[in-house]
Amino acid sequence: MINVAVLGVSGRMGRCLVRTVREAPDLSLSGALASATSATLGRDAGDVAETGPVGVVVTADREAALAGADVAIDFTLPGATIANLEAAAKRRIPVVIGTTGLDEACHAAIRGLSHDLPVLVAPNMSLGVNLLFGLVAKASAALGEDYDIEILEAHHRNKVDAPSGTALRIGEIAAGARGRALGDVGIYSRAGQTGRRPRGAIGLAVLRGGDIVGEHRVLYAGTGESLEIAHRATDRMTFAYGAATAARWIIGRPPGLYGMADVLDV
Ligand SMILES: NC(=O)c1ccc[n+]([C@@H]2O[C@H](COP(=O)([O-])OP(=O)(O)OC[C@H]3O[C@@H](n4cnc5c(N)ncnc54)[C@H](OP(=O)(O)O)[C@@H]3O)[C@@H](O)[C@H]2O)c1
């Protein structure tokens, strides 16, 4: 049995993870972390996830949440993620990170800690999106800069970072396939007198509303034709299943920084 600590247990993703762990015959919930101000502190994590009691109480104490874990899965906020990773590193517990909105300082901290610990970071845990990443690399290289790339993402009204980590990853892959860096060619907003679209630019547009789980669309607009590659997530459980797959995979790996491409055969 694999003991899993769910970090961010009271959140939308955390609750899906508790359900996933409960359903899986090889996984067992060993710890459940929420913020120090969470309304769920002291409650049974299974009740929070509406799956019935599991005998694990939600805590804001990282040490308690990580005790006895074989692996930790983090879906929180960037500031919490780094503190969680540091606590896991002290206990040599591998970590799967799904949290998005990580800035360069966070990525640098993760890279540093991954010298001593297996860490997997994935802005999107779904099989479909990770397949889309490969398709984007192929299409962006094959179509070249005569085809303008525009990335559109849509998420629910409660999402706090934009563009989504997935949209940024798509942009990085598309730019990289053309020998460019997203930092040089990305356009994140357009309003007023923008002038003509620069050749080779990659546009990123964002929609927020309702309960949209996650949509990503990549448009290649050429002369006389356009191609679109699109993914639509309809249930957060797809990310939770992906995170559980990553958690099983990372146990016993050597220290290092991994991604979903290492886990999934795509
Ligand atoms: N990689 C993927 O496939 C994927 C898929 C979906 C979402 N995400 C990302 O995952 C993250 C979480 O998403 P969500 O929709 O589940 O968010 P959410 O509903 O807001 O949940 C956030 C969770 O983090 C906890 N938290 C916040 N600050 C904390 C702290 N300082 N210490 C410990 N716990 C803390 C919250 O606890 P309380 O609120 O109870 O205080 C809550 O349990 C976001 O970055 C989102 O973009 C990634």
The ligand as a Gaussian input file, in Angstrom:
#p B3LYP/6-31G(d) Opt

LIG

0 1
 N       -1.627000      20.439000     -12.640000
 C       -2.920000      20.271000     -12.889000
 O       -3.326000      19.353000     -13.623000
 C       -3.917000      21.204000     -12.244000
 C       -5.293000      21.005000     -12.392000
 C       -6.165000      21.842000     -11.695000
 C       -5.653000      22.854000     -10.881000
 N       -4.310000      23.035000     -10.798000
 C       -3.709000      24.043000      -9.897000
 O       -3.706000      23.511000      -8.587000
 C       -3.746000      24.581000      -7.644000
 C       -4.923000      24.350000      -6.682000
 O       -6.129000      24.445000      -7.421000
 P       -7.558000      24.340000      -6.715000
 O       -8.543000      24.670000      -7.760000
 O       -7.657000      23.037000      -5.982000
 O       -7.417000      25.548000      -5.664000
 P       -8.251000      25.809000      -4.335000
 O       -9.611000      25.183000      -4.437000
 O       -8.155000      27.268000      -4.064000
 O       -7.430000      24.997000      -3.195000
 C       -6.199000      25.445000      -2.692000
 C       -5.813000      24.575000      -1.496000
 O       -4.551000      25.007000      -0.978000
 C       -4.685000      25.216000       0.427000
 N       -3.743000      26.234000       0.866000
 C       -3.714000      27.545000       0.537000
 N       -2.702000      28.155000       1.157000
 C       -2.063000      27.212000       1.905000
 C       -0.940000      27.227000       2.785000
 N       -0.259000      28.348000       3.020000
 N       -0.578000      26.063000       3.373000
 C       -1.261000      24.915000       3.135000
 N       -2.340000      24.841000       2.323000
 C       -2.725000      25.981000       1.704000
 C       -6.135000      25.650000       0.595000
 O       -6.575000      25.519000       1.935000
 P       -7.850000      26.404000       2.505000
 O       -8.484000      27.115000       1.349000
 O       -8.769000      25.401000       3.134000
 O       -7.316000      27.367000       3.474000
 C       -6.798000      24.645000      -0.332000
 O       -6.861000      23.370000       0.269000
 C       -3.859000      25.868000      -8.479000
 O       -2.571000      26.396000      -8.650000
 C       -4.422000      25.365000      -9.809000
 O       -4.095000      26.206000     -10.893000
 C       -3.442000      22.232000     -11.452000

